Amino acid sequence: MVRHPIIEFVERQGQLIDVVGEKTAEHHIVEAIAAACYRVNARLLDYFVAPDTEPTPASYLLAIEGWKGRSNNKQFVRELLGAVEASLRKVAPDYDEERELGTLGPMELVLLKAGAFERMREQRVAAGGAASQIKTPHVIPDPSFIWRELRDEILSRIESQSG
């Protein structure tokens, strides 16, 4: 019997957040979001996490698109945000350490208008990207991306209730 190696792609190259040396990879974000959504029974259409280097200390921003039902309920969205933060601290030891030290602040959430991710995808296709190859990255290392590219898509910004 011939045995063939199994190759699994874990993440795209360059999909890493490093604000203060913590090196949070895309697979950490994907795992944390999946665990949090399961915990609070949420179904996200799409999401990404980007660093926010404006506040002191810097933090992460979780951008999600609104979904029918509970996305308008700020208490539920805060519950989701808390679950993501707790899950990320479990799966990304460097992130947890920087949160413990206070060099990173608590994650915040940006709620985007319905259709925001599809509009972002359409813009990338219009700029010459192949439609079949364009997927939303779950980590966007550029701290200015959300303010530069999605400023008009933001419905609200929700702060974590954890410290």
ChimeraX attribute file (.defattr): number of C-alpha atoms within 10 A of each C-alpha:
attribute: neighborCount
match mode: 1-to-1
recipient: residues
	/A:1	3
	/A:2	3
	/A:3	5
	/A:4	6
	/A:5	5
	/A:6	5
	/A:7	6
	/A:8	6
	/A:9	5
	/A:10	9
	/A:11	16
	/A:12	13
	/A:13	8
	/A:14	11
	/A:15	17
	/A:16	23
	/A:17	23
	/A:18	14
	/A:19	20
	/A:20	14
	/A:21	11
	/A:22	19
	/A:23	16
	/A:24	21
	/A:25	21
	/A:26	23
	/A:27	18
	/A:28	22
	/A:29	25
	/A:30	18
	/A:31	16
	/A:32	22
	/A:33	25
	/A:34	15
	/A:35	17
	/A:36	22
	/A:37	16
	/A:38	13
	/A:39	14
	/A:40	16
	/A:41	10
	/A:42	17
	/A:43	11
	/A:44	14
	/A:45	12
	/A:46	17
	/A:47	20
	/A:48	21
	/A:49	27
	/A:50	22
	/A:51	23
	/A:52	25
	/A:53	16
	/A:54	10
	/A:55	9
	/A:56	11
	/A:57	14
	/A:58	18
	/A:59	21
	/A:60	20
	/A:61	23
	/A:62	25
	/A:63	21
	/A:64	22
	/A:65	21
	/A:66	21
	/A:67	18
	/A:68	8
	/A:69	7
	/A:70	12
	/A:71	18
	/A:72	13
	/A:73	10
	/A:74	12
	/A:75	12
	/A:76	14
	/A:77	22
	/A:78	19
	/A:79	17
	/A:80	23
	/A:81	27
	/A:82	22
	/A:83	20
	/A:84	24
	/A:85	25
	/A:86	17
	/A:87	21
	/A:88	24
	/A:89	19
	/A:90	15
	/A:91	16
	/A:92	19
	/A:93	15
	/A:94	18
	/A:95	25
	/A:96	19
	/A:97	14
	/A:98	17
	/A:99	20
	/A:100	13
	/A:101	10
	/A:102	14
	/A:103	18
	/A:104	24
	/A:105	20
	/A:106	20
	/A:107	27
	/A:108	22
	/A:109	21
	/A:110	23
	/A:111	23
	/A:112	22
	/A:113	17
	/A:114	17
	/A:115	14
	/A:116	19
	/A:117	21
	/A:118	13
	/A:119	13
	/A:120	17
	/A:121	17
	/A:122	15
	/A:123	12
	/A:124	15
	/A:125	15
	/A:126	11
	/A:127	9
	/A:128	9
	/A:129	13
	/A:130	10
	/A:131	12
	/A:132	7
	/A:133	8
	/A:134	13
	/A:135	13
	/A:136	14
	/A:137	15
	/A:138	24
	/A:139	25
	/A:140	19
	/A:141	20
	/A:142	14
	/A:143	18
	/A:144	15
	/A:145	14
	/A:146	21
	/A:147	12
	/A:148	9
	/A:149	10
	/A:150	17
	/A:151	11
	/A:152	12
	/A:153	20
	/A:154	18
	/A:155	13
	/A:156	13
	/A:157	14
	/A:158	17
	/A:159	17
	/A:160	18
	/A:161	12
	/A:162	12
	/A:163	10
